[in-house]
Amino acid sequence: MKVAVIGAGTMGSGIAQAFAQTEGYEVILTDINLELAQRGQQRVAKGLQSRVDRGKMEQAAADQINARIKTGVLEGCGDCDLVVEAVLEEMSVKKETFKALDAIAKPECIFASNTSSLSITEIARGLNHPLVGMHFFNPAPMMSLVEIVRPLTASDETVAAVTEFARTCGKDPVEVKDRAGFIVNALLFPYLNNAVRMLENGTASRDDIDTAMKGGCNFPMGPLALLDLVGLDTSLSILDALYAEFRDPNYAAVPALRRMVTAGQLGRKSGMGFYDYAKK
């Protein structure tokens, strides 16, 4: 089976690795140019080598995974059986990507989007190929959950095929109707948003909020540290999409979060968020 991943950033390269960890799959990692795709492949190789160096993986296994990932550009996806999109979380970019792919993919190819909040039904509008949501979680090679999002336009056969594919990759798929936030983000982001509100209101300090939620709820990470990991810009986009659909005040992004994004304080990716990563 030949699988393509469009978008070689952190999520795209992680998804490509998750696929390549399954024997029998040929994976092509693409981006808007070959240099970006190769950078994503190098990210995978570096992560695998780190696992080898720490005794978490045999060198031979890492070599096999690396060998299954090829790089290219979108035009090279014409003979793929499944294409997963992991480009920018912007509707226009996703629709443009699938429109181009729709013109070259073989008829039986299935499309999937890794969007975390946008409407799959809207992304699929006007396409000749079937499309479903296939939402992975970071880090994609390690996290077992995949949300399979069923739009109104997808058949039972298409949803079943993508669900089974996720299982063959060692993932635990759950099916959800096409609605903003799906399952996880619809439940998670009001919690994260309210943590920022608590900090903004001076109820408790950053460290005490995170310590309380780790100690009181047995969470591996506090909400403010988790926002930094997800990316404050990504988090803001998800909250805006949730609020646009449901108009629930819990989804209305706290002003402090919006100001931090405006200031370029995006979390780990920028080196500064609720925590200062330049000091680490």
C-alpha positions in Angstrom: 0.0 0.0 0.0 1.3 3.5 -0.9 0.4 6.3 1.4 1.3 10.0 1.1 1.4 12.7 3.7 1.1 16.3 2.5 2.9 18.7 4.9 6.2 17.9 6.4 6.1 19.9 9.6 6.0 18.4 13.1 2.6 16.7 12.6 3.2 15.6 9.0 6.6 14.1 9.6 5.2 12.4 12.7 2.3 10.9 10.8 4.7 9.7 8.1 6.8 7.9 10.7 3.7 6.4 12.3 2.8 4.9 8.8 6.4 3.8 8.1 6.6 1.9 11.4 4.2 -0.6 9.8 5.8 -3.2 7.5 4.4 -3.2 4.0 3.6 0.5 3.7 5.4 2.7 1.3 5.3 6.3 2.5 5.9 9.5 0.5 6.3 12.7 2.6 5.6 15.8 0.6 5.5 19.6 0.9 5.4 22.7 -1.3 9.0 22.0 -2.3 11.4 19.1 -2.0 13.7 20.9 0.5 10.9 21.2 3.1 10.0 17.5 2.5 13.6 16.5 3.0 13.7 18.5 6.2 10.8 16.6 7.5 12.4 13.3 6.7 15.6 14.4 8.5 13.4 15.3 11.5 12.1 11.7 11.5 15.7 10.3 11.2 16.9 12.4 14.0 14.1 11.3 16.3 14.7 7.7 15.5 18.5 8.0 16.1 17.8 9.5 19.5 15.7 6.5 20.4 18.5 4.2 19.2 21.1 6.1 21.3 18.9 5.8 24.4 18.5 2.1 23.9 14.8 2.4 23.1 15.1 1.0 19.6 17.5 -1.2 17.6 19.5 0.4 14.8 18.1 -2.1 12.3 14.5 -1.1 13.1 15.3 2.6 12.7 16.9 1.9 9.4 13.9 0.0 8.1 11.5 2.9 9.1 13.8 5.5 7.4 14.0 3.4 4.3 10.2 3.3 3.9 9.9 7.1 3.8 10.5 8.8 0.5 10.2 12.5 -0.2 8.6 14.4 -3.0 6.0 17.1 -3.9 2.3 16.9 -4.3 2.5 16.0 -8.0 4.1 12.7 -7.0 1.0 11.4 -5.1 -0.9 10.3 -8.2 -0.6 6.6 -7.6 -1.2 6.6 -3.8 -4.0 4.6 -2.1 -4.4 7.1 0.8 -3.3 10.7 1.1 -3.3 12.4 4.5 -3.2 16.2 4.6 -1.3 18.0 7.4 -0.9 21.5 6.0 -1.6 24.8 7.7 -4.8 24.9 9.8 -6.5 27.3 7.3 -9.6 26.3 5.3 -8.4 28.0 2.1 -5.0 26.2 2.2 -6.6 22.8 2.8 -9.2 23.3 0.0 -6.5 24.5 -2.4 -4.4 21.4 -1.6 -7.2 18.9 -2.1 -8.3 20.6 -5.3 -4.9 20.1 -6.8 -4.7 16.5 -5.5 -8.2 15.8 -6.8 -7.0 16.4 -10.3 -4.1 13.9 -10.2 -5.1 11.1 -7.7 -6.2 7.8 -9.1 -10.0 7.2 -8.8 -9.8 4.7 -5.9 -7.6 7.0 -3.7 -9.1 8.1 -0.4 -8.3 11.5 1.0 -8.0 12.3 4.7 -7.4 15.6 6.6 -5.6 15.9 9.9 -7.4 19.1 10.8 -8.1 19.5 14.5 -11.1 21.8 14.3 -12.2 22.6 10.7 -15.3 21.2 9.0 -14.5 18.1 7.0 -17.7 18.5 5.1 -16.6 22.0 3.9 -13.1 20.7 3.0 -14.7 17.9 1.0 -17.1 20.2 -0.9 -16.6 19.9 -4.7 -14.1 17.0 -4.6 -14.5 13.9 -6.7 -12.6 11.7 -4.2 -14.0 10.7 -0.8 -12.6 12.5 2.2 -12.7 11.9 5.9 -11.0 13.3 8.9 -8.1 11.5 10.3 -7.0 13.5 13.4 -3.7 12.4 14.9 -2.3 13.6 18.2 1.3 14.9 18.9 3.6 13.0 18.9 1.9 11.0 16.2 4.3 8.0 16.3 3.6 7.5 20.0 0.1 8.6 20.6 -2.3 5.8 20.0 -5.6 7.7 19.5 -6.8 8.7 16.0 -10.2 10.5 15.6 -11.9 9.3 12.4 -14.3 12.1 11.5 -17.3 11.2 9.3 -18.6 14.0 7.2 -22.1 13.8 5.6 -20.5 13.0 2.2 -18.5 9.9 3.3 -19.8 6.4 2.8 -19.7 3.6 5.3 -17.1 1.8 3.1 -14.8 4.8 3.1 -15.0 5.3 6.9 -14.5 1.6 7.5 -11.4 1.5 5.2 -9.7 4.4 6.9 -10.6 3.0 10.4 -9.0 -0.3 9.5 -5.9 1.4 8.1 -5.5 3.2 11.4 -5.7 -0.1 13.2 -3.1 -1.8 11.0 -0.8 1.1 12.0 -1.3 0.2 15.7 -3.6 3.1 16.4 -6.8 3.1 18.4 -9.4 4.8 16.2 -12.6 6.4 17.4 -15.4 7.6 15.1 -17.0 11.0 15.6 -19.4 13.1 13.6 -18.2 16.1 11.8 -18.4 19.0 14.3 -15.9 21.5 15.5 -13.4 20.1 17.8 -14.5 16.6 17.4 -14.2 14.8 20.7 -10.9 15.6 22.3 -10.5 19.3 21.5 -14.2 20.1 22.2 -13.7 18.8 25.7 -10.1 19.9 26.2 -10.0 23.5 25.1 -12.6 25.0 27.5 -10.4 23.6 30.2 -7.2 25.1 28.7 -9.0 28.4 28.0 -10.2 28.6 31.6 -6.7 28.0 32.9 -5.6 31.1 31.0 -8.5 33.0 32.4 -7.6 31.9 36.0 -4.0 33.1 35.4 -5.2 36.4 33.9 -7.6 37.0 36.9 -4.7 36.4 39.4 -6.4 33.5 41.0 -3.1 31.6 41.1 0.3 31.7 39.6 1.3 29.8 36.4 3.4 27.2 38.3 0.7 26.7 41.0 -2.0 26.2 38.3 0.0 23.6 36.5 1.2 21.9 39.7 -2.4 21.7 41.0 -3.8 20.0 37.9 -0.9 17.5 37.7 -1.2 16.7 41.4 -5.0 16.9 41.8 -6.0 15.2 38.5 -3.0 13.0 37.8 -2.4 14.8 34.5 1.1 14.4 33.0 1.2 18.1 32.2 -0.4 21.2 33.5 -2.8 23.2 31.2 -0.4 26.1 30.6 2.5 23.9 29.7 0.2 21.9 27.4 -0.8 25.1 25.6 2.8 25.8 25.0 3.3 22.3 23.6 0.3 22.6 21.3 1.2 26.1 20.2 -0.7 29.2 21.3 -1.5 30.1 17.7 -2.9 26.6 17.0 -4.8 26.8 20.3 -6.3 30.2 19.4 -7.4 28.9 16.0 -9.1 25.9 17.6 -10.9 28.1 20.1 -12.1 30.5 17.4 -13.4 27.6 15.3 -15.3 26.2 18.3 -16.7 29.6 19.2 -17.8 30.3 15.7 -19.8 27.0 15.6 -21.3 26.9 19.1 -21.2 30.5 20.5 -20.5 29.0 23.9 -18.6 31.5 26.2 -16.3 28.7 27.3 -14.9 28.7 23.8 -14.3 32.5 23.6 -10.6 32.9 23.7 -9.3 34.8 26.8 -7.8 38.2 25.7 -4.4 37.3 27.2 -4.1 34.3 24.9 -4.8 36.5 21.8 -2.3 39.1 23.0 0.4 36.5 23.4 -0.2 35.2 19.9 -0.1 38.8 18.5 3.3 39.3 20.3 4.7 36.1 18.7 4.8 34.3 22.0 3.6 30.9 20.6 5.0 28.5 23.1 7.8 26.0 22.5 7.8 26.6 18.7 8.9 30.2 19.3 10.9 29.7 22.4 8.5 31.8 24.6 5.0 31.2 25.8 3.7 30.8 29.3 7.2 29.4 29.9 10.6 30.7 28.6 12.2 27.8 26.6 15.3 29.8 25.7 16.5 29.2 29.3 16.1 25.5 29.0 
